[in-house]
Amino acid sequence: MDAATQRAMAGFGAAAPDGPAGLAVRGYLAEQSRAFLTHSALPVQQAAATRLRAACRRVSSALAACRELVDPLWAAELGAELEATARVLAAERDAEAVRPRLLAPLDRWIAEGRYPDGGAARTRTLLTRMLDRERSAAHGAATAALVGPGFHALADRMATLARDVPLTPTAEHPCADVLPQIADAAYDDYRQLTADLPEPLAAEDDPDGDAQWLAAVAVAETALHVTELCRPAGTVVCGHDPAELIARLTLVNTALGEQRDAVLAADCVHRAADTPRIAATTGYVLGRLHEEQRLTVLRARSAAPLAE
């Protein structure tokens, strides 16, 4: 990172209700740019990739929400690149998230001798091989993406993000006049989507139930990110104090993330069950695992503190 960018980053974080909204936007983007550059410089490991993906999602959320404050073509192009990078990185995260959900109960059942005919052990071997293959493929794709010329070009753009954000004249308006409307729009999208979600029990019998609940993950995440952007300016958004809203949306995102990971784990078990010529006892254990993950999905959806 060059000295000019460091100086630009150091000048942000002082947004106030009567200050320009563009300052709050640039400050948030500078903070996420710093996170992006820090973790993109680390070896391609899961922890760094997870934080890098989070920075990508935060910047793309901010650019999409603040389209009246930044050049729309510039924002759309950069946002699309960041979303593509986030999707590649998410595949490895998802593979890692599934592993303990499936192997931990199998290890417990093996230790308890619950299936003395070897069903649990064979199931563990089957799933371990599948998970290893999927994780290896996802890691290979992530590594290829992060060392390619496209990513280096993206990193160069992120390195100058703090000082090269093309703002519109609307960005000169006070934070108090602009940011609450932006946050309200993101929160309304989240509230409308969650209001239309099928009840958790009904979703279990609805072919589209999972798709609807999984779509809520990105929308709730965007609402959280936009509220984070508004918080330093000290503005009240959606009728809530920003700090309180961030705390509640964080809980929502945690619950929705839990149900997403359990859905992924159940889908993995379903794919394993399609393996040709598996033993009947292995199929039975896979059925128990699938049931356990679907119960986790149901609990997480029921516990999510959705929109008021």
Secondary structure as GFF3:
##gff-version 3
##sequence-region A 1 308
A	DSSP	alpha_helix	3	10	.	.	.	ID=ss1
A	DSSP	alpha_helix	21	40	.	.	.	ID=ss2
A	DSSP	alpha_helix	46	65	.	.	.	ID=ss3
A	DSSP	alpha_helix	72	112	.	.	.	ID=ss4
A	DSSP	alpha_helix	119	147	.	.	.	ID=ss5
A	DSSP	alpha_helix	149	159	.	.	.	ID=ss6
A	DSSP	three_ten_helix	169	172	.	.	.	ID=ss7
A	DSSP	alpha_helix	175	195	.	.	.	ID=ss8
A	DSSP	alpha_helix	200	203	.	.	.	ID=ss9
A	DSSP	alpha_helix	209	230	.	.	.	ID=ss10
A	DSSP	three_ten_helix	231	233	.	.	.	ID=ss11
A	DSSP	alpha_helix	242	273	.	.	.	ID=ss12
A	DSSP	alpha_helix	280	303	.	.	.	ID=ss13
###
